[in-house]
């Protein structure tokens, strides 16, 4: 059993917390000898969820150095905030420079609020998804999943070596999971 980080977007984290999302698909590249991409993941592994976040410090813990840069001096007073929690509160905090959003890749393990247990993994083609699998992904139907896939992965990866739109039908690693514990 291994412990490994896995990146999710804010809306996906909310779906996991609500119990609507119980699987995820990650693109992989299969050569003659190996599988490249997200992996290896096996049944029983624990995945800690990385998501967009920020450290928000109370105003009395913020100070300025001699060049005028702001930094926090009381780390015991820090509060972790997650992008998926409240968009309006985020806009307020960012506007007043009380928080700086950090991408999910930079989330430390101790700050993760979710741990997932891998129940099953398998390799398949993207278009092999069924309606039941789309529901496990947190979508109403395959069409909704397809639209999300192309918006998030197809267009974002356009300039990369992995152009992953739906029509190319890339290989994916399907990870089915259950929530072990909400950490926060």
C-alpha positions in Angstrom: 0.0 0.0 0.0 1.3 3.4 -1.1 0.3 6.9 -0.3 0.3 9.4 -3.2 -1.1 12.8 -4.0 -3.8 13.3 -6.6 -4.9 16.6 -8.1 -8.6 17.6 -8.4 -10.3 20.8 -9.3 -12.5 22.7 -6.8 -15.8 21.5 -8.3 -14.6 17.9 -8.3 -13.7 18.1 -4.6 -17.2 19.3 -3.8 -18.6 16.4 -5.7 -16.4 14.0 -3.7 -17.5 15.6 -0.4 -21.2 15.3 -1.5 -20.7 11.7 -2.4 -21.5 12.2 -6.1 -18.0 11.5 -7.4 -16.5 8.0 -6.8 -14.2 7.5 -9.7 -11.8 9.5 -11.9 -10.1 9.0 -15.2 -6.5 9.9 -15.8 -4.8 10.0 -19.2 -2.0 7.5 -19.8 0.3 6.6 -22.7 0.8 3.0 -23.3 4.0 1.9 -25.2 5.1 -1.6 -26.0 6.7 -2.1 -22.6 5.3 0.5 -20.1 2.4 2.7 -19.1 3.3 6.4 -18.7 1.2 9.0 -17.0 -0.6 8.9 -13.7 0.4 5.7 -11.9 1.2 3.2 -10.8 -1.9 3.0 -8.6 -3.1 -0.3 -7.1 -6.1 -1.4 -5.1 -5.6 -0.5 -1.4 -3.4 2.6 -2.1 -4.3 5.8 -0.3 -4.6 9.0 -2.3 -4.5 12.4 -0.6 -6.4 15.1 -2.5 -4.6 18.2 -3.7 -6.8 21.1 -4.6 -6.5 24.9 -5.1 -6.0 26.6 -1.7 -4.6 29.5 0.2 -3.2 30.3 3.6 -5.1 33.2 5.1 -3.4 35.0 8.0 -5.1 37.3 10.5 -4.1 41.0 9.9 -2.1 41.1 13.2 0.2 38.4 12.0 1.1 40.3 8.8 4.1 42.5 8.8 6.3 44.3 6.2 10.0 44.1 5.8 12.2 47.1 5.1 11.5 46.9 1.3 7.7 46.9 1.9 7.0 43.2 1.2 4.3 41.6 3.2 4.8 38.4 5.0 3.3 36.4 7.8 5.2 36.0 11.1 2.8 33.9 13.1 2.3 30.6 11.4 0.3 29.2 14.3 -2.5 31.6 13.4 -2.7 30.5 9.7 -6.0 29.3 8.4 -6.3 27.0 5.4 -8.9 28.0 2.8 -10.1 26.0 -0.1 -11.2 27.5 -3.4 -14.2 25.2 -3.6 -15.6 26.4 -0.3 -17.0 29.8 -1.1 -16.3 31.8 -4.3 -17.6 35.1 -2.8 -15.4 34.9 0.2 -12.4 34.1 -2.1 -13.0 37.2 -4.2 -13.1 39.3 -1.1 -9.9 37.9 0.4 -8.0 38.1 -2.9 -9.2 41.6 -3.5 -7.9 42.8 -0.1 -4.6 40.8 -0.5 -5.4 38.8 2.6 -4.9 35.6 0.6 -3.1 34.4 -2.5 -4.5 31.4 -4.3 -2.1 28.5 -4.8 -2.6 25.9 -7.5 -3.3 22.3 -6.3 0.2 21.1 -7.2 1.6 23.1 -4.4 -0.7 21.8 -1.7 1.3 20.1 1.1 0.2 16.7 2.4 -0.7 18.0 5.8 -3.1 20.6 4.3 -5.1 18.0 2.4 -8.7 17.7 3.7 -9.5 14.4 2.0 -8.0 10.9 1.8 -9.3 8.4 -0.7 -8.8 4.6 -0.7 -8.4 3.0 -4.2 -11.0 0.2 -4.6 -10.3 -0.8 -8.2 -8.2 0.3 -11.2 -8.3 -0.6 -14.9 -7.1 0.7 -18.2 -9.6 1.5 -20.9 -10.2 3.8 -23.9 -11.9 7.1 -23.0 -15.0 6.5 -25.1 -15.6 3.1 -23.4 -17.3 5.0 -20.6 -20.8 3.9 -19.8 -23.7 5.9 -18.4 -23.2 4.2 -15.0 -19.5 5.2 -15.1 -20.4 8.8 -16.0 -22.6 8.9 -12.9 -19.7 7.6 -10.8 -17.6 10.4 -12.2 -20.2 12.9 -10.9 -22.0 13.6 -14.2 -25.6 13.0 -15.3 -24.7 11.4 -18.6 -21.9 10.6 -21.0 -22.5 13.9 -23.0 -21.9 16.0 -19.8 -18.7 14.1 -19.1 -17.5 14.5 -22.7 -18.1 18.2 -22.6 -16.2 18.5 -19.3 -13.3 16.4 -20.6 -12.9 18.5 -23.7 -13.2 21.8 -21.8 -10.7 20.8 -19.0 -8.3 18.3 -20.6 -8.7 18.6 -24.4 -8.2 22.4 -24.8 -5.7 22.8 -21.9 -3.4 20.2 -23.3 -3.7 21.5 -26.9 -0.1 22.8 -26.9 1.4 19.9 -25.0 2.6 16.6 -26.4 -0.6 15.0 -25.2 -3.6 16.4 -27.0 -6.4 14.6 -25.2 -9.6 15.5 -26.7 -12.6 13.1 -26.8 -12.4 12.4 -30.5 -8.8 11.0 -30.2 -10.1 8.5 -27.7 -7.0 8.3 -25.5 -6.1 5.5 -23.1 -7.1 6.3 -19.5 -6.5 4.8 -16.1 -9.9 4.5 -14.3 -9.5 4.8 -10.5 -12.5 3.9 -8.4 -12.3 5.1 -4.8 -14.0 5.6 -1.5 -13.5 8.4 0.9 -11.4 7.1 3.9 -11.6 10.3 5.9 -12.2 13.9 5.5 -9.0 15.3 7.0 -10.4 18.7 8.0 
